[in-house]
Amino acid sequence: MGRIKSFIHKLSADIKSLGNKDIDFIQMRLLVSNITPEFEQSIKQKVSQGILKTEIREANMEDIDSLIKLHDLAWHSAPMPYRPLDKENIVKMLKDENVIFLIAKIDGKDSGFALIYFTGTDRKISVIAGLGILPELQRKGLGTMLGLASWDYFKKKGVKELRCKVYKDNKTSYNFIRGLKFEEYDEDFVQWKLFSR
């Protein structure tokens, strides 16, 4: 019986790796043309009514330790596989002109981050590769604030499409992304090159 179980386990792993598609994640996208001025205004109004007074900045080399801490705290509180983020990878990402970390600060404390990057031959596709919020500040609008800051950054760059992946068992994140009008999409477009496994 052990050999059968081992065979099934290996077969399952092989199927998962077919085409390098990560079947544990749902592909999502939002065409910029679908973002109406009314919808954008409603999100901005929602954020402005929030109780959190937030400063958002682009990360630099001095933020490496803060990014690691934020990433670890946020990911360990989420129902998804943990993908470590280390100094070496962060340095590579901060040096890459296509990758941007945004950090949200509340009351003088770094409290959340968004990891975004551009892809495609003309950089018209943007990917939200990670969004993490300290557990005690989750569901208080900080993720929306970081999403809006990401959107503002993308808009200045002329992006045509936003993309992301959501872990299939993370219903809170899925509902958050769907609430921002993202739709499921079949093509495996988001590359997790930024995180090691």
C-alpha positions as CSV (number, residue, x, y, z in Angstrom):
1,M,0.0,0.0,0.0
2,G,2.9,2.4,0.7
3,R,4.2,2.1,-2.9
4,I,0.8,3.0,-4.3
5,K,0.6,6.0,-2.0
6,S,4.1,7.1,-3.0
7,F,3.3,6.7,-6.7
8,I,0.1,8.8,-6.3
9,H,2.0,11.5,-4.4
10,K,4.7,11.6,-7.2
11,L,2.1,11.6,-9.9
12,S,0.3,14.5,-8.2
13,A,3.5,16.5,-8.0
14,D,4.3,15.7,-11.7
15,I,0.9,16.9,-12.8
16,K,1.3,20.1,-10.7
17,S,4.6,20.9,-12.5
18,L,3.2,20.4,-16.0
19,G,3.9,23.6,-17.9
20,N,5.2,25.2,-14.7
21,K,1.6,26.2,-14.0
22,D,0.9,26.7,-10.3
23,I,-2.5,25.0,-9.9
24,D,-2.6,26.1,-6.2
25,F,-3.2,29.7,-7.3
26,I,-6.0,31.4,-9.2
27,Q,-4.9,33.7,-12.1
28,M,-6.6,37.1,-12.0
29,R,-6.5,40.1,-14.2
30,L,-8.0,43.6,-14.6
31,L,-8.0,45.4,-17.8
32,V,-7.3,49.1,-17.2
33,S,-10.1,50.0,-19.7
34,N,-12.6,48.4,-17.2
35,I,-11.7,50.8,-14.4
36,T,-14.3,53.5,-14.7
37,P,-13.8,57.0,-13.2
38,E,-16.8,56.3,-11.0
39,F,-15.3,53.0,-9.6
40,E,-11.9,54.7,-9.1
41,Q,-13.6,57.5,-7.2
42,S,-15.6,55.1,-5.0
43,I,-12.4,53.4,-4.0
44,K,-10.6,56.7,-3.3
45,Q,-13.6,57.8,-1.2
46,K,-13.6,54.6,0.7
47,V,-9.9,55.0,1.5
48,S,-10.3,58.6,2.5
49,Q,-12.9,57.7,5.1
50,G,-10.7,55.1,6.7
51,I,-9.3,55.6,10.2
52,L,-5.8,54.8,9.2
53,K,-3.5,57.8,8.4
54,T,-0.9,56.2,6.1
55,E,2.2,57.3,4.4
56,I,3.3,55.2,1.4
57,R,6.8,55.3,-0.1
58,E,8.9,53.4,-2.5
59,A,11.3,51.1,-0.8
60,N,15.1,51.5,-1.0
61,M,18.1,49.5,0.3
62,E,17.7,50.9,3.8
63,D,14.3,49.1,4.0
64,I,15.5,45.5,3.5
65,D,15.2,44.4,7.1
66,S,11.7,46.0,7.4
67,L,10.6,44.2,4.2
68,I,11.7,40.8,5.5
69,K,9.9,41.4,8.8
70,L,6.7,42.6,7.1
71,H,6.8,39.7,4.7
72,D,7.3,37.1,7.4
73,L,4.6,38.5,9.7
74,A,2.0,38.9,6.9
75,W,2.6,35.5,5.3
76,H,2.6,33.6,8.5
77,S,-0.9,35.0,9.2
78,A,-2.3,34.0,5.8
79,P,-3.6,30.6,4.7
80,M,-1.1,30.1,2.0
81,P,2.3,28.4,1.5
82,Y,5.1,30.4,2.9
83,R,7.7,31.6,0.4
84,P,10.8,33.0,2.1
85,L,12.2,36.4,1.2
86,D,15.8,37.0,2.0
87,K,18.3,39.9,1.7
88,E,19.9,38.6,-1.4
89,N,16.6,38.4,-3.3
90,I,15.4,41.8,-2.1
91,V,18.7,43.4,-3.2
92,K,18.2,41.9,-6.6
93,M,14.7,43.1,-6.8
94,L,15.5,46.7,-5.6
95,K,18.2,46.9,-8.3
96,D,15.7,45.8,-11.0
97,E,14.1,48.7,-12.7
98,N,11.0,46.6,-13.4
99,V,10.4,45.8,-9.7
100,I,9.0,48.1,-7.1
101,F,8.3,47.7,-3.4
102,L,5.8,50.1,-1.8
103,I,5.8,50.4,2.0
104,A,2.9,51.7,4.1
105,K,3.8,53.4,7.3
106,I,1.2,54.0,10.1
107,D,2.1,56.0,13.3
108,G,5.8,55.8,12.4
109,K,5.8,52.0,11.9
110,D,6.1,50.1,8.7
111,S,2.9,48.2,8.5
112,G,2.4,46.8,5.0
113,F,4.0,46.4,1.6
114,A,3.1,45.8,-2.0
115,L,5.5,44.1,-4.4
116,I,4.8,45.1,-8.0
117,Y,6.6,44.7,-11.3
118,F,6.2,45.3,-15.0
119,T,6.3,42.6,-17.7
120,G,5.7,42.3,-21.4
121,T,7.8,43.6,-24.2
122,D,6.5,47.1,-23.8
123,R,6.0,47.1,-20.0
124,K,2.2,47.6,-20.4
125,I,1.4,44.7,-18.1
126,S,1.9,45.0,-14.4
127,V,1.8,42.3,-11.7
128,I,1.0,42.6,-8.1
129,A,3.3,39.8,-6.9
130,G,2.7,40.3,-3.2
131,L,0.7,42.4,-0.8
132,G,1.2,41.9,2.9
133,I,-0.3,43.7,5.9
134,L,0.7,43.2,9.6
135,P,-1.9,40.9,11.2
136,E,-3.3,43.5,13.6
137,L,-4.0,45.9,10.7
138,Q,-5.6,43.5,8.3
139,R,-9.2,44.2,7.2
140,K,-8.9,47.9,8.1
141,G,-8.4,49.3,4.6
142,L,-4.6,49.2,4.4
143,G,-4.5,46.7,1.6
144,T,-6.9,48.9,-0.3
145,M,-4.6,51.9,0.3
146,L,-1.6,49.9,-1.0
147,G,-3.7,48.7,-4.0
148,L,-4.7,52.2,-4.8
149,A,-1.1,53.4,-4.5
150,S,0.0,50.6,-6.8
151,W,-2.7,51.6,-9.3
152,D,-1.6,55.2,-9.2
153,Y,2.0,54.1,-9.9
154,F,0.8,51.9,-12.8
155,K,-1.4,54.6,-14.3
156,K,1.6,57.0,-14.5
157,K,3.4,54.3,-16.4
158,G,0.6,53.8,-19.0
159,V,-0.1,50.2,-18.0
160,K,-2.9,48.4,-19.9
161,E,-3.5,45.4,-17.7
162,L,-3.0,44.4,-14.0
163,R,-2.4,40.8,-13.0
164,C,-2.0,38.7,-9.9
165,K,-2.3,35.2,-8.5
166,V,-4.4,34.4,-5.4
167,Y,-3.9,31.3,-3.4
168,K,-6.9,29.1,-3.9
169,D,-7.6,28.6,-0.2
170,N,-7.2,32.3,0.7
171,K,-10.8,33.3,0.4
172,T,-10.3,36.7,2.1
173,S,-7.7,37.7,-0.4
174,Y,-9.7,36.3,-3.3
175,N,-12.8,38.3,-2.2
176,F,-10.6,41.4,-1.8
177,I,-9.2,41.1,-5.3
178,R,-12.7,40.3,-6.8
179,G,-14.0,43.4,-5.0
180,L,-11.5,45.4,-7.0
181,K,-13.1,44.0,-10.3
182,F,-10.3,41.5,-11.0
183,E,-11.5,38.5,-13.0
184,E,-10.2,34.9,-13.2
185,Y,-8.0,34.2,-16.2
186,D,-6.7,30.8,-17.4
187,E,-3.3,31.6,-18.9
188,D,-0.4,31.1,-16.5
189,F,1.1,34.5,-16.8
190,V,2.5,35.4,-13.4
191,Q,6.0,34.2,-12.9
192,W,7.0,33.6,-9.3
193,K,10.6,34.3,-10.2
194,L,10.7,36.8,-7.3
195,F,10.3,34.2,-4.6
196,S,12.3,31.0,-4.0
197,R,10.6,27.8,-2.9
